[in-house]
Amino acid sequence: METVNRGKIILGLELNLILFYVGVADDCTVSVSQLPELEVDYRQKVVTLTCSFSTVGCPAEKPTRLWFRYGTHKPENLCSNGCSSETDKYTLKYPAQNQVSLTVNRLTFNDSAIYICGIAFRSSKQPRAKQTGGGTVLVVRETKVLSKELQSVLIALLVLFSIYIISVLVILIVLTELKSNTQRKKETEESQKKRSARRIFQEIAQELYNKRHAERSQPTEKDNTYENRTALSNYERP
């Protein structure tokens, strides 16, 4: 869709509305609001554009509600005949007193355009009594959907990736457990070595103590033997 100067388009439409409707002077003011942009998939087949407006100091009569379309060509005045049948390309609806909607039926890529809502009071010639909205840029596109084959491949890859993650987690848990067991075994062996060294030290210390005790006991035994022999000799003398 070609780039257009929306300001000029809206200004031109407002001028057309002003020239089209004439009436007595008053202080009527109209404000119109539209959704700036709407993007849809062509497979929807139907899309509805909404337009809301408010009035201040306007006559009690119902305003004229118009829709314009600006695509690659000049602006088009849509639904000049009312567009009340859903068999038409466009359908006008009035959801509320201050709302008007335009439904585009049998949606195609060619429906991409700027849709502008216009509100005007016939009995007023004030410029503010004839206003248009900022326009809704409708973009009709084809949303790319993955084929069933590609979806199956992606699902298979996802399953394989899940299995891989689970396998890695299991391996990490096993390695952690093995490392923990090895550490405990090593600590047990070191503890046994320490106990064995302590036992050997105690045995060596006990053996040294026994030898020293034996050495201390030998001189006492020799003295007792000598005394016994002297006493015996003295006894045998006349």
Accessible surface in RSA format (square Angstrom, percent):
REM  Atomic radii and reference values for relative SASA: ProtOr
REM  Chains: A
REM  Algorithm: Lee & Richards
REM  Probe-radius: 1.40
REM  Slices: 20
REM RES _ NUM      All-atoms   Total-Side   Main-Chain    Non-polar    All polar
REM                ABS   REL    ABS   REL    ABS   REL    ABS   REL    ABS   REL
RES MET A   1   118.72  61.5  38.55  25.5  80.17 190.9  44.28  37.6  74.44  98.6
RES GLU A   2   115.72  66.4 104.08  78.7  11.64  27.7  42.52  82.2  73.20  59.8
RES THR A   3   141.14 100.4 106.97 108.4  34.17  81.4  78.14 105.0  63.01  95.2
RES VAL A   4    35.31  23.2  15.04  13.6  20.28  48.9  21.35  18.6  13.96  37.9
RES ASN A   5    81.95  56.5  66.60  64.4  15.36  37.0  29.29  70.5  52.66  50.9
RES ARG A   6    79.21  33.3  75.36  38.4   3.85   9.2  37.22  50.9  41.99  25.5
RES GLY A   7    48.58  59.9   0.00   N/A  48.58  59.9  37.36 102.5  11.22  25.1
RES LYS A   8   149.27  72.8 139.14  85.4  10.13  24.1  85.52  77.0  63.75  67.9
RES ILE A   9    19.32  11.0  11.16   8.3   8.16  19.7  18.16  13.1   1.16   3.2
RES ILE A  10    30.95  17.6  30.95  23.1   0.00   0.0  30.95  22.3   0.00   0.0
RES LEU A  11   102.60  57.1 100.82  72.1   1.78   4.5 102.29  71.8   0.31   0.8
RES GLY A  12    27.53  34.0   0.00   N/A  27.53  34.0  26.45  72.6   1.08   2.4
RES LEU A  13     5.84   3.3   5.33   3.8   0.50   1.3   5.33   3.7   0.50   1.4
RES GLU A  14    38.02  21.8  38.02  28.8   0.00   0.0   4.18   8.1  33.84  27.6
RES LEU A  15    89.61  49.9  89.61  64.1   0.00   0.0  89.61  62.9   0.00   0.0
RES ASN A  16    85.61  59.0  81.56  78.8   4.05   9.8  20.91  50.3  64.70  62.5
RES LEU A  17     4.30   2.4   3.82   2.7   0.48   1.2   4.30   3.0   0.00   0.0
RES ILE A  18    46.34  26.4  43.86  32.7   2.48   6.0  43.86  31.6   2.48   6.7
RES LEU A  19   141.52  78.8 118.60  84.9  22.91  57.6 120.24  84.4  21.27  57.2
RES PHE A  20   143.85  72.0 117.49  72.8  26.36  68.6 123.39  74.8  20.46  58.6
RES TYR A  21     9.28   4.3   6.72   3.8   2.56   6.7   5.30   4.0   3.99   4.9
RES VAL A  22   113.96  75.0  98.85  89.5  15.11  36.4  98.85  85.9  15.11  41.0
RES GLY A  23    27.30  33.7   0.00   N/A  27.30  33.7  19.39  53.2   7.91  17.7
RES VAL A  24   109.06  71.8 102.56  92.8   6.50  15.7 108.67  94.4   0.39   1.1
RES ALA A  25    68.32  62.8  42.96  66.3  25.35  57.7  43.10  60.7  25.22  66.8
RES ASP A  26    44.01  30.8  24.92  24.8  19.09  45.1  37.70  88.7   6.31   6.3
RES ASP A  27   100.17  70.2  93.13  92.7   7.04  16.7  36.21  85.2  63.97  63.8
RES CYS A  28     0.01   0.0   0.00   0.0   0.01   0.0   0.00   0.0   0.01   0.0
RES THR A  29    40.52  28.8  39.77  40.3   0.75   1.8  31.95  42.9   8.57  13.0
RES VAL A  30     6.17   4.1   0.00   0.0   6.17  14.9   0.00   0.0   6.17  16.7
RES SER A  31    63.17  53.4  56.45  75.3   6.72  15.5  31.60  67.3  31.57  44.2
RES VAL A  32    26.60  17.5   0.00   0.0  26.60  64.1   1.15   1.0  25.45  69.0
RES SER A  33    68.21  57.6  61.81  82.5   6.40  14.7  48.05 102.3  20.15  28.2
RES GLN A  34    27.83  15.6   0.50   0.4  27.33  65.1   6.53  13.9  21.31  16.2
RES LEU A  35    92.52  51.5  85.12  60.9   7.40  18.6  88.72  62.3   3.80  10.2
RES PRO A  36    90.98  66.3  87.25  79.5   3.74  13.6  89.98  74.3   1.00   6.2
RES GLU A  37   100.39  57.6  86.60  65.5  13.79  32.8  22.93  44.4  77.45  63.2
RES LEU A  38    43.16  24.0  41.10  29.4   2.06   5.2  43.16  30.3   0.00   0.0
RES GLU A  39    96.51  55.4  70.90  53.6  25.61  61.0  24.72  47.8  71.79  58.6
RES VAL A  40    13.73   9.0   6.60   6.0   7.14  17.2  13.06  11.3   0.67   1.8
RES ASP A  41    23.44  16.4  19.45  19.4   3.98   9.4  17.93  42.2   5.50   5.5
RES TYR A  42    59.55  27.8  59.55  33.9   0.00   0.0  28.28  21.3  31.27  38.5
RES ARG A  43   118.77  49.9 101.75  51.9  17.02  40.5  51.47  70.3  67.30  40.8
RES GLN A  44    97.30  54.4  71.49  52.2  25.82  61.5  35.40  75.4  61.90  46.9
RES LYS A  45   115.32  56.3 115.32  70.8   0.00   0.0  73.30  66.0  42.02  44.8
RES VAL A  46    69.47  45.7  60.85  55.1   8.62  20.8  60.85  52.9   8.62  23.4
RES VAL A  47     9.57   6.3   5.31   4.8   4.25  10.3   9.57   8.3   0.00   0.0
RES THR A  48    62.56  44.5  45.41  46.0  17.16  40.9  29.17  39.2  33.40  50.5
RES LEU A  49     3.15   1.8   0.80   0.6   2.35   5.9   3.15   2.2   0.00   0.0
RES THR A  50    79.37  56.5  75.12  76.2   4.25  10.1  50.93  68.4  28.44  43.0
RES CYS A  51     1.69   1.3   0.00   0.0   1.69   4.0   1.26   3.2   0.43   0.5
RES SER A  52    38.46  32.5  37.79  50.4   0.67   1.5  20.58  43.8  17.88  25.0
RES PHE A  53    13.60   6.8   7.95   4.9   5.66  14.7  12.24   7.4   1.36   3.9
RES SER A  54    62.95  53.2  57.00  76.1   5.95  13.7  44.32  94.4  18.63  26.1
RES THR A  55    58.72  41.8  33.92  34.4  24.79  59.1   3.65   4.9  55.07  83.3
RES VAL A  56   106.30  69.9 102.06  92.4   4.24  10.2 106.29  92.4   0.01   0.0
RES GLY A  57    58.68  72.4   0.00   N/A  58.68  72.4  35.29  96.8  23.39  52.4
RES CYS A  58    28.67  21.7   1.64   1.8  27.03  63.5   2.32   5.9  26.35  28.4
RES PRO A  59    45.15  32.9  25.17  22.9  19.98  72.6  37.60  31.0   7.55  46.9
RES ALA A  60   116.09 106.7  69.63 107.5  46.45 105.7  82.33 115.9  33.76  89.4
RES GLU A  61    70.00  40.2  51.12  38.7  18.88  45.0  40.11  77.6  29.89  24.4
RES LYS A  62   173.24  84.5 152.17  93.4  21.07  50.2  95.89  86.3  77.36  82.4
RES PRO A  63    20.37  14.8  13.47  12.3   6.90  25.1  13.67  11.3   6.70  41.6
RES THR A  64    27.11  19.3  21.16  21.4   5.96  14.2  21.28  28.6   5.84   8.8
RES ARG A  65    41.23  17.3  28.93  14.7  12.29  29.3   0.53   0.7  40.70  24.7
RES LEU A  66    27.74  15.4  26.68  19.1   1.06   2.7  27.74  19.5   0.00   0.0
RES TRP A  67     0.32   0.1   0.00   0.0   0.32   0.7   0.00   0.0   0.32   0.5
RES PHE A  68    17.16   8.6  17.07  10.6   0.09   0.2  17.16  10.4   0.00   0.0
RES ARG A  69    30.87  13.0  30.75  15.7   0.12   0.3   1.89   2.6  28.98  17.6
RES TYR A  70    46.21  21.6  44.89  25.5   1.32   3.4   6.40   4.8  39.82  49.1
RES GLY A  71     4.63   5.7   0.00   N/A   4.63   5.7   2.06   5.6   2.57   5.8
RES THR A  72    79.63  56.6  56.92  57.7  22.70  54.1  44.70  60.0  34.92  52.8
RES HIS A  73   143.52  78.4 133.62  92.9   9.90  25.3  98.23 101.2  45.29  52.7
RES LYS A  74   164.46  80.2 154.95  95.1   9.51  22.7 101.60  91.4  62.87  67.0
RES PRO A  75    55.34  40.3  39.95  36.4  15.39  55.9  40.23  33.2  15.10  93.9
RES GLU A  76    76.63  44.0  71.77  54.3   4.85  11.6  29.83  57.7  46.80  38.2
RES ASN A  77    81.39  56.1  55.33  53.5  26.05  62.7  22.96  55.2  58.43  56.5
RES LEU A  78    11.50   6.4   8.41   6.0   3.09   7.8  10.35   7.3   1.14   3.1
RES CYS A  79    15.82  12.0   0.07   0.1  15.76  37.0   1.19   3.0  14.63  15.8
RES SER A  80    95.40  80.6  57.38  76.6  38.02  87.6  29.94  63.8  65.46  91.7
RES ASN A  81   130.36  89.9  89.78  86.8  40.58  97.7  45.45 109.4  84.91  82.1
RES GLY A  82    34.67  42.7   0.00   N/A  34.67  42.7  28.95  79.5   5.71  12.8
RES CYS A  83    10.83   8.2   8.66   9.7   2.17   5.1   0.33   0.8  10.49  11.3
RES SER A  84   102.56  86.7  75.97 101.4  26.60  61.3  43.78  93.2  58.79  82.4
RES SER A  85    48.09  40.6  40.63  54.2   7.46  17.2  35.76  76.2  12.33  17.3
RES GLU A  86   121.57  69.8 107.84  81.6  13.73  32.7  39.45  76.3  82.12  67.1
RES THR A  87   110.77  78.8  93.61  94.9  17.17  40.9  83.27 111.9  27.50  41.6
RES ASP A  88    51.25  35.9  46.39  46.2   4.86  11.5  14.83  34.9  36.42  36.3
RES LYS A  89    59.01  28.8  53.94  33.1   5.07  12.1  48.27  43.4  10.74  11.4
RES TYR A  90    32.17  15.0  31.36  17.8   0.81   2.1  21.74  16.3  10.43  12.9
RES THR A  91     4.20   3.0   4.20   4.3   0.00   0.0   4.14   5.6   0.06   0.1
RES LEU A  92    18.68  10.4   7.56   5.4  11.13  28.0   7.56   5.3  11.13  29.9
RES LYS A  93    96.52  47.1  93.12  57.1   3.40   8.1  54.51  49.1  42.01  44.7
RES TYR A  94   114.20  53.3  86.02  48.9  28.18  73.3  61.66  46.3  52.55  64.8
RES PRO A  95    85.90  62.6  40.93  37.3  44.96 163.4  54.53  45.0  31.37 195.0
RES ALA A  96    43.71  40.2  31.35  48.4  12.37  28.1  42.62  60.0   1.10   2.9
RES GLN A  97   170.48  95.3 149.45 109.2  21.03  50.1  61.61 131.2 108.87  82.6
RES ASN A  98    71.35  49.2  71.26  68.9   0.09   0.2  17.23  41.5  54.12  52.3
RES GLN A  99    66.13  37.0  66.13  48.3   0.00   0.0   5.24  11.1  60.89  46.2
RES VAL A 100     0.51   0.3   0.00   0.0   0.51   1.2   0.27   0.2   0.24   0.7
RES SER A 101     3.75   3.2   3.75   5.0   0.00   0.0   1.62   3.5   2.13   3.0
RES LEU A 102     0.00   0.0   0.00   0.0   0.00   0.0   0.00   0.0   0.00   0.0
RES THR A 103     9.23   6.6   9.23   9.4   0.00   0.0   7.97  10.7   1.27   1.9
RES VAL A 104     0.00   0.0   0.00   0.0   0.00   0.0   0.00   0.0   0.00   0.0
RES ASN A 105    14.24   9.8  14.24  13.8   0.00   0.0   5.05  12.2   9.18   8.9
RES ARG A 106   125.99  52.9 119.16  60.7   6.83  16.3  78.96 107.9  47.03  28.5
RES LEU A 107     5.39   3.0   0.00   0.0   5.39  13.5   0.00   0.0   5.39  14.5
RES THR A 108    62.88  44.7  60.70  61.5   2.18   5.2  57.58  77.3   5.30   8.0
RES PHE A 109   101.96  51.0  93.79  58.1   8.17  21.3  93.94  57.0   8.01  22.9
RES ASN A 110   124.86  86.1 113.65 109.8  11.21  27.0  31.19  75.1  93.66  90.5
RES ASP A 111     6.83   4.8   6.83   6.8   0.00   0.0   0.00   0.0   6.83   6.8
RES SER A 112    23.81  20.1  16.64  22.2   7.16  16.5  13.69  29.1  10.12  14.2
RES ALA A 113     0.00   0.0   0.00   0.0   0.00   0.0   0.00   0.0   0.00   0.0
RES ILE A 114     6.46   3.7   6.46   4.8   0.00   0.0   6.46   4.7   0.00   0.0
RES TYR A 115     0.00   0.0   0.00   0.0   0.00   0.0   0.00   0.0   0.00   0.0
RES ILE A 116     1.85   1.1   1.85   1.4   0.00   0.0   1.85   1.3   0.00   0.0
RES CYS A 117     0.00   0.0   0.00   0.0   0.00   0.0   0.00   0.0   0.00   0.0
RES GLY A 118     0.09   0.1   0.00   N/A   0.09   0.1   0.05   0.2   0.03   0.1
RES ILE A 119     0.00   0.0   0.00   0.0   0.00   0.0   0.00   0.0   0.00   0.0
RES ALA A 120     0.00   0.0   0.00   0.0   0.00   0.0   0.00   0.0   0.00   0.0
RES PHE A 121     4.90   2.5   4.90   3.0   0.00   0.0   4.90   3.0   0.00   0.0
RES ARG A 122   145.26  61.0 141.27  72.0   3.99   9.5  53.08  72.5  92.18  55.9
RES SER A 123    37.20  31.4  30.15  40.2   7.05  16.2  36.96  78.7   0.23   0.3
RES SER A 124     0.00   0.0   0.00   0.0   0.00   0.0   0.00   0.0   0.00   0.0
RES LYS A 125   112.43  54.9 102.37  62.8  10.06  24.0  45.52  41.0  66.91  71.3
RES GLN A 126    45.59  25.5  45.02  32.9   0.56   1.3   1.14   2.4  44.44  33.7
RES PRO A 127    76.16  55.5  74.85  68.2   1.31   4.8  74.85  61.8   1.31   8.1
RES ARG A 128   118.26  49.7 118.26  60.3   0.00   0.0  44.77  61.2  73.49  44.5
RES ALA A 129     0.00   0.0   0.00   0.0   0.00   0.0   0.00   0.0   0.00   0.0
RES LYS A 130     0.91   0.4   0.07   0.0   0.84   2.0   0.07   0.1   0.84   0.9
RES GLN A 131    40.93  22.9  40.93  29.9   0.00   0.0   5.45  11.6  35.47  26.9
RES THR A 132    13.57   9.7   0.00   0.0  13.57  32.3   0.00   0.0  13.57  20.5
RES GLY A 133     1.37   1.7   0.00   N/A   1.37   1.7   1.16   3.2   0.20   0.5
RES GLY A 134    41.77  51.5   0.00   N/A  41.77  51.5  33.14  90.9   8.63  19.3
RES GLY A 135     1.79   2.2   0.00   N/A   1.79   2.2   0.00   0.0   1.79   4.0
RES THR A 136     1.76   1.3   1.76   1.8   0.00   0.0   1.10   1.5   0.66   1.0
RES VAL A 137    26.56  17.5  26.56  24.0   0.00   0.0  26.56  23.1   0.00   0.0
RES LEU A 138     0.00   0.0   0.00   0.0   0.00   0.0   0.00   0.0   0.00   0.0
RES VAL A 139    23.32  15.3  23.32  21.1   0.00   0.0  23.32  20.3   0.00   0.0
RES VAL A 140     7.78   5.1   0.00   0.0   7.78  18.7   0.00   0.0   7.78  21.1
RES ARG A 141   133.30  56.0 131.05  66.8   2.26   5.4  40.41  55.2  92.89  56.3
RES GLU A 142   106.94  61.4  87.47  66.2  19.47  46.4  13.80  26.7  93.14  76.0
RES THR A 143    79.16  56.3  70.78  71.8   8.37  20.0  57.13  76.7  22.02  33.3
RES LYS A 144   197.81  96.5 168.22 103.2  29.59  70.4 116.46 104.8  81.35  86.6
RES VAL A 145    95.41  62.8  64.17  58.1  31.24  75.3  67.80  58.9  27.61  74.9
RES LEU A 146    88.81  49.5  78.96  56.5   9.85  24.8  81.03  56.9   7.78  20.9
RES SER A 147    59.90  50.6  46.38  61.9  13.52  31.1  45.10  96.0  14.80  20.7
RES LYS A 148   170.25  83.1 166.57 102.2   3.68   8.8 108.89  98.0  61.36  65.4
RES GLU A 149   127.93  73.4 122.38  92.6   5.54  13.2  71.11 137.5  56.82  46.4
RES LEU A 150    77.45  43.1  74.72  53.5   2.73   6.9  76.93  54.0   0.52   1.4
RES GLN A 151    76.67  42.9  74.84  54.7   1.83   4.4  18.48  39.3  58.19  44.1
RES SER A 152    68.22  57.6  60.46  80.7   7.76  17.9  34.48  73.4  33.74  47.3
RES VAL A 153    80.02  52.7  77.02  69.7   3.00   7.2  79.98  69.5   0.04   0.1
RES LEU A 154    83.32  46.4  78.57  56.2   4.75  11.9  78.88  55.4   4.44  11.9
RES ILE A 155   108.40  61.7 107.50  80.1   0.90   2.2 108.40  78.1   0.00   0.0
RES ALA A 156    50.90  46.8  44.51  68.7   6.38  14.5  50.41  71.0   0.49   1.3
RES LEU A 157    99.60  55.5  96.12  68.8   3.48   8.7  96.35  67.7   3.25   8.8
RES LEU A 158   115.40  64.3 111.39  79.7   4.01  10.1 115.00  80.8   0.39   1.1
RES VAL A 159    76.06  50.1  74.13  67.1   1.94   4.7  76.06  66.1   0.00   0.0
RES LEU A 160   110.58  61.6 105.98  75.8   4.61  11.6 106.26  74.6   4.32  11.6
RES PHE A 161   120.44  60.3 115.80  71.7   4.64  12.1 119.97  72.7   0.46   1.3
RES SER A 162    48.71  41.2  44.02  58.7   4.70  10.8  28.91  61.6  19.80  27.7
RES ILE A 163    95.16  54.1  94.70  70.5   0.46   1.1  95.04  68.4   0.12   0.3
RES TYR A 164   134.77  62.9 130.39  74.2   4.38  11.4  91.83  69.0  42.94  52.9
RES ILE A 165    69.12  39.3  68.99  51.4   0.13   0.3  69.02  49.7   0.10   0.3
RES ILE A 166   105.04  59.8 105.04  78.3   0.00   0.0 105.04  75.6   0.00   0.0
RES SER A 167    48.81  41.2  43.46  58.0   5.36  12.3  28.28  60.2  20.54  28.8
RES VAL A 168    51.72  34.0  51.19  46.3   0.53   1.3  51.70  44.9   0.02   0.1
RES LEU A 169    95.21  53.0  94.94  67.9   0.27   0.7  94.96  66.7   0.25   0.7
RES VAL A 170    78.61  51.7  78.23  70.8   0.38   0.9  78.61  68.3   0.00   0.0
RES ILE A 171    98.26  55.9  96.66  72.0   1.60   3.9  98.26  70.8   0.00   0.0
RES LEU A 172    97.04  54.0  96.33  68.9   0.71   1.8  96.64  67.9   0.40   1.1
RES ILE A 173   118.98  67.7 115.19  85.8   3.79   9.1 118.25  85.1   0.73   2.0
RES VAL A 174    75.08  49.4  73.13  66.2   1.95   4.7  75.07  65.2   0.01   0.0
RES LEU A 175    99.41  55.4  95.81  68.5   3.60   9.0  96.01  67.4   3.39   9.1
RES THR A 176    91.21  64.9  86.46  87.6   4.75  11.3  66.75  89.7  24.46  37.0
RES GLU A 177    95.03  54.6  94.13  71.2   0.90   2.1  34.58  66.9  60.45  49.4
RES LEU A 178    99.57  55.5  98.95  70.8   0.61   1.5  99.11  69.6   0.46   1.2
RES LYS A 179   160.49  78.3 153.65  94.3   6.84  16.3 101.86  91.7  58.64  62.5
RES SER A 180    40.90  34.6  33.20  44.3   7.70  17.7  23.64  50.3  17.26  24.2
RES ASN A 181    60.10  41.4  55.41  53.5   4.69  11.3  25.11  60.4  35.00  33.8
RES THR A 182    87.89  62.5  84.44  85.6   3.45   8.2  63.18  84.9  24.71  37.4
RES GLN A 183    95.16  53.2  93.92  68.6   1.23   2.9  31.40  66.8  63.76  48.4
RES ARG A 184   123.69  51.9 122.50  62.4   1.19   2.8  64.69  88.4  58.99  35.8
RES LYS A 185   136.67  66.7 130.86  80.3   5.81  13.8  78.93  71.0  57.74  61.5
RES LYS A 186   116.11  56.6 114.13  70.0   1.97   4.7  58.81  52.9  57.30  61.0
RES GLU A 187    95.30  54.7  89.64  67.8   5.67  13.5  33.59  65.0  61.72  50.4
RES THR A 188    72.97  51.9  68.01  69.0   4.96  11.8  48.05  64.5  24.93  37.7
RES GLU A 189    79.16  45.4  77.98  59.0   1.18   2.8  25.99  50.3  53.17  43.4
RES GLU A 190    80.36  46.1  78.96  59.7   1.40   3.3  27.82  53.8  52.54  42.9
RES SER A 191    44.29  37.4  40.13  53.6   4.17   9.6  26.35  56.1  17.94  25.1
RES GLN A 192   106.86  59.8 101.97  74.5   4.88  11.6  31.41  66.9  75.44  57.2
RES LYS A 193   146.32  71.4 138.60  85.0   7.71  18.4  87.99  79.2  58.32  62.1
RES LYS A 194   137.82  67.2 130.67  80.2   7.15  17.0  79.04  71.1  58.78  62.6
RES ARG A 195   145.15  60.9 141.88  72.3   3.28   7.8  31.85  43.5 113.31  68.7
RES SER A 196    46.10  39.0  45.68  61.0   0.43   1.0  20.98  44.7  25.13  35.2
RES ALA A 197    60.47  55.6  51.43  79.4   9.04  20.6  55.39  78.0   5.08  13.4
RES ARG A 198   131.93  55.4 125.83  64.1   6.10  14.5  52.45  71.7  79.48  48.2
RES ARG A 199   134.63  56.5 132.98  67.8   1.65   3.9  48.09  65.7  86.54  52.4
RES ILE A 200    92.75  52.8  92.75  69.1   0.00   0.0  92.75  66.8   0.00   0.0
RES PHE A 201   142.75  71.4 140.89  87.3   1.86   4.8 142.49  86.4   0.26   0.7
RES GLN A 202   104.40  58.4  98.13  71.7   6.27  14.9  33.13  70.5  71.26  54.0
RES GLU A 203   105.06  60.3  97.19  73.5   7.87  18.7  42.95  83.1  62.10  50.7
RES ILE A 204    92.00  52.4  91.54  68.2   0.46   1.1  91.93  66.2   0.07   0.2
RES ALA A 205    45.57  41.9  37.22  57.4   8.35  19.0  40.95  57.7   4.62  12.2
RES GLN A 206   101.72  56.9  99.06  72.4   2.66   6.3  38.92  82.8  62.80  47.6
RES GLU A 207    94.25  54.1  91.62  69.3   2.62   6.2  31.00  60.0  63.25  51.6
RES LEU A 208   106.52  59.3 102.97  73.7   3.55   8.9 103.41  72.6   3.11   8.4
RES TYR A 209   141.08  65.9 135.78  77.3   5.30  13.8  99.28  74.6  41.80  51.5
RES ASN A 210    76.63  52.8  70.33  68.0   6.30  15.2  26.43  63.6  50.20  48.5
RES LYS A 211   117.29  57.2 112.78  69.2   4.51  10.7  70.06  63.1  47.23  50.3
RES ARG A 212   151.59  63.6 149.48  76.2   2.11   5.0  32.06  43.8 119.53  72.4
RES HIS A 213   109.56  59.9 107.18  74.5   2.37   6.1  71.90  74.1  37.65  43.8
RES ALA A 214    50.51  46.4  44.12  68.1   6.40  14.6  49.68  70.0   0.84   2.2
RES GLU A 215   118.94  68.3 110.15  83.3   8.79  20.9  39.13  75.7  79.81  65.2
RES ARG A 216   173.40  72.8 155.36  79.2  18.05  43.0  57.49  78.6 115.92  70.3
RES SER A 217    45.22  38.2  38.66  51.6   6.56  15.1  30.93  65.9  14.29  20.0
RES GLN A 218   106.52  59.6 105.17  76.9   1.35   3.2  24.56  52.3  81.96  62.2
RES PRO A 219    74.71  54.5  71.69  65.4   3.02  11.0  74.54  61.5   0.17   1.0
RES THR A 220    81.88  58.2  78.74  79.8   3.14   7.5  55.47  74.5  26.41  39.9
RES GLU A 221   113.34  65.1 109.56  82.9   3.78   9.0  41.55  80.4  71.79  58.6
RES LYS A 222   150.37  73.4 141.47  86.8   8.90  21.2  89.63  80.7  60.73  64.7
RES ASP A 223    87.67  61.4  85.31  84.9   2.35   5.6  22.07  52.0  65.59  65.4
RES ASN A 224    76.62  52.8  75.22  72.7   1.40   3.4  21.25  51.1  55.37  53.5
RES THR A 225    65.53  46.6  63.49  64.4   2.04   4.9  40.73  54.7  24.79  37.5
RES TYR A 226   158.04  73.8 155.37  88.4   2.67   6.9 112.51  84.5  45.53  56.1
RES GLU A 227   109.41  62.8 101.94  77.1   7.46  17.8  35.79  69.2  73.61  60.1
RES ASN A 228   104.32  71.9  95.88  92.7   8.43  20.3  27.39  65.9  76.92  74.4
RES ARG A 229   169.69  71.2 165.52  84.4   4.17   9.9  55.18  75.4 114.51  69.4
RES THR A 230    60.93  43.3  55.65  56.4   5.28  12.6  55.29  74.3   5.65   8.5
RES ALA A 231    61.79  56.8  50.65  78.2  11.15  25.4  56.00  78.9   5.79  15.3
RES LEU A 232   105.56  58.8 101.58  72.7   3.98  10.0 105.19  73.9   0.37   1.0
RES SER A 233    57.60  48.7  53.52  71.4   4.09   9.4  25.30  53.9  32.30  45.2
RES ASN A 234    86.73  59.8  71.12  68.7  15.61  37.6  26.04  62.7  60.69  58.7
RES TYR A 235   183.36  85.6 162.01  92.2  21.35  55.5 120.31  90.4  63.05  77.7
RES GLU A 236   124.07  71.2  92.94  70.3  31.14  74.1  39.53  76.5  84.55  69.0
RES ARG A 237   173.87  73.0 155.47  79.3  18.40  43.8  51.30  70.1 122.57  74.3
RES PRO A 238   181.34 132.2 105.61  96.3  75.73 275.3 148.92 123.0  32.42 201.5
END  Absolute sums over single chains surface
CHAIN  1 A    17491.7      15410.6       2081.1      10580.4       6911.4
END  Absolute sums over all chains
TOTAL         17491.7      15410.6       2081.1      10580.4       6911.4
